[in-house]
Amino acid sequence: MPAALFVALAGTALHRRDLVLGGAQIPWGAAAALLLLGSAELWLGAAFRSVIPTAVCGVLCYALTGWLSTLETGKRLVIGDAAGNIWVFGIGVVTLVMLLWCRRYRPPTE
């Protein structure tokens, strides 16, 4: 749970960073936030040798980020622009990929 809280808050703070190249905005912060999430989920899966901590981290991170995106106007931390959509919907994608990847860390069954 602390990992999910950290990733949700740090990722939300990071996702708004953009790089402007040739007039186009590249949301590198959203990609970096998703990389942070994937790293935390991979670490949890390898450390506990189970997909359950990975799933819990992803679900809690998604729930907290979703809550931060539904606050009233002026207090909302995640808005519906490109960076916000990449961050919010990318959480689900990264979590599914990490769940599939972390299945390999399960102890062998007899």
C-alpha positions in Angstrom: 0.0 0.0 0.0 2.8 2.6 0.7 4.2 1.9 -2.7 0.9 2.6 -4.4 0.5 5.8 -2.5 4.0 6.9 -3.4 3.6 6.1 -7.1 0.1 7.7 -7.3 1.3 10.9 -5.7 4.7 11.1 -7.4 3.3 10.1 -10.8 0.5 12.7 -10.5 3.1 15.3 -9.7 5.3 14.2 -12.6 2.8 13.5 -15.3 2.3 17.2 -16.3 5.9 17.7 -17.5 6.2 18.4 -21.2 9.0 18.9 -23.7 8.3 21.1 -26.7 10.1 20.0 -29.9 9.3 21.8 -33.1 6.0 23.1 -31.8 4.8 19.7 -30.6 4.4 18.9 -27.0 5.8 15.6 -25.8 4.4 14.5 -22.4 7.6 12.9 -21.1 6.4 13.3 -17.5 3.5 10.9 -18.1 5.9 8.3 -19.6 8.2 8.7 -16.7 5.4 8.3 -14.2 4.3 5.1 -16.0 7.9 3.9 -15.8 7.9 4.6 -12.1 4.8 2.6 -11.7 6.1 -0.3 -13.7 9.3 -0.3 -11.7 7.5 -0.4 -8.4 5.2 -3.2 -9.5 8.1 -5.2 -10.9 10.0 -4.8 -7.6 6.9 -5.8 -5.6 6.3 -8.9 -7.8 10.0 -10.0 -7.5 10.3 -9.2 -3.8 7.1 -11.1 -2.7 7.2 -13.7 -5.5 3.5 -13.1 -6.1 1.3 -11.2 -8.5 -1.0 -10.1 -5.6 1.2 -7.1 -4.4 1.6 -6.1 -8.0 -2.2 -6.1 -8.5 -2.9 -4.3 -5.3 -0.4 -1.6 -6.2 -1.9 -1.1 -9.6 -5.5 -1.0 -8.3 -4.8 1.4 -5.4 -2.7 3.6 -7.7 -5.5 3.7 -10.2 -8.1 4.4 -7.6 -6.1 7.2 -6.0 -5.3 8.8 -9.3 -8.9 8.5 -10.4 -10.0 10.3 -7.2 -7.4 13.0 -7.8 -9.0 13.5 -11.3 -12.5 13.9 -10.0 -11.9 16.7 -7.5 -13.8 19.9 -8.1 -12.5 22.4 -10.6 -9.5 24.3 -9.3 -8.4 21.5 -7.0 -8.2 18.8 -9.7 -4.6 17.4 -10.2 -5.3 15.2 -13.2 -7.2 16.8 -16.1 -8.4 15.3 -19.3 -5.6 16.4 -21.6 -3.1 14.2 -23.4 -0.8 13.9 -20.4 -3.6 13.2 -18.0 -5.1 10.5 -20.3 -1.8 8.8 -20.8 -1.2 8.7 -17.1 -4.7 7.6 -16.0 -5.3 5.0 -18.8 -1.6 3.9 -18.9 -1.9 2.8 -15.2 -4.2 0.0 -16.3 -2.0 -1.0 -19.3 1.2 -1.0 -17.3 -0.4 -3.0 -14.5 -1.7 -5.7 -16.8 1.8 -6.0 -18.5 3.5 -6.2 -15.1 1.0 -8.9 -13.9 1.8 -11.0 -16.9 5.5 -10.4 -16.4 5.5 -11.1 -12.6 3.7 -14.5 -13.1 7.2 -15.9 -13.8 8.3 -15.1 -10.2 5.9 -17.5 -8.6 7.5 -20.4 -6.8 7.1 -23.7 -8.7 4.2 -25.9 -7.8 4.3 -29.6 -7.5 
